[in-house]
Amino acid sequence: MLVLFRKTPILGALLAQVVALPVVAAVTAPLTSSVERLPLIAIALLLQGALAALICGLLKLPRWWLLIAFLFPIAMGSALLVGNLPAWPFGLAFLVLALVFSNTTRGRVPLYLTNAETASVLKDLMRDRSATRVLDLGCGLGGVVRALNGEGRKARGVENAPAVYLAARFLAAVTGRGEIRRGDLWKTDVSQEDVVYAFLSPAPMAALWQKLSTEMKPGSLFVSNSFAVPDVDPDEIWELSDSRKTRLFLYPIGKAE
Ligand SMILES: C[S@@+](CC[C@H](N)C(=O)[O-])C[C@H]1O[C@@H](n2cnc3c(N)ncnc32)[C@H](O)[C@@H]1O
């Protein structure tokens, strides 16, 4: 069951709200005669959010789902209370979502991020191989790029979602770490890299391997976070001990398959 919720967190988040609702109703019902309407609604919404977030934590959902679970009832409650909301916040929210996720429907690769533990393992891997060039295909906010750049290593990332690219570019500029380019990973030159890293989805893996195995130089390495290349045996699979139980699939280039 926990595995199902970890794979489809929205189900766990919905369950958390449903379970929290009667508890909050039971706790706040006795207060109706003594507490005024608005403070009581505020207490109920805060309790609902906190309890739902706690349940999401118990279900071991990724951390941002705890925040979503906490904010969801507060946002819904506030919208209902305020009533007659202007249309522009919804338009703005739509625009932001479009700028972040516009590429998801085409490429079937959503935005989720490599965690710090995995980035640290990747850094060790590069040190061990004395690798100096790394490219993150679909670099998201550029966390891996920033983590791996430095100590003689040159890390680059390519990203095609407009808002995500801008955020990654900004973060690289203010930290002075790494190089972020706006572009399509399928059109990116990978021939000079010692390591190419990708954390995408199952959908593009076969085609991606087709590109990398023909375009990367012999002796280089492709590392895929979580998603294996179908019908190709990785040289190694590293199972990390982070909370997500990340698996890294290592594919050396130029080895007979
Ligand atoms: C799962 S996220 C991983 C982000 C980052 N690599 C990390 O590990 O933190 C995948 C990213 O790939 C980007 N992406 C998907 N298709 C792409 C494409 N064709 N070209 C460039 N980026 C792409 C998405 O916008 C998203 O930011």
The ligand as an ORCA input file, in Angstrom:
! r2SCAN-3c Opt
* xyz 0 1
  C      12.563     14.978    -13.721
  S      13.189     16.556    -14.088
  C      14.864     16.361    -13.573
  C      15.535     17.662    -13.276
  C      17.022     17.564    -12.961
  N      17.736     16.782    -13.925
  C      17.230     16.941    -11.611
  O      17.568     15.761    -11.582
  O      17.045     17.620    -10.590
  C      13.257     16.445    -15.851
  C      13.458     17.772    -16.537
  O      13.655     17.524    -17.928
  C      13.080     18.604    -18.639
  N      12.852     18.156    -20.019
  C      11.919     17.287    -20.461
  N      12.025     17.106    -21.776
  C      13.067     17.888    -22.185
  C      13.664     18.120    -23.459
  N      13.227     17.527    -24.566
  N      14.726     18.947    -23.517
  C      15.186     19.562    -22.390
  N      14.642     19.384    -21.169
  C      13.604     18.546    -21.063
  C      11.811     18.899    -17.866
  O      11.335     20.206    -18.120
  C      12.283     18.735    -16.428
  O      12.737     19.945    -15.902
*
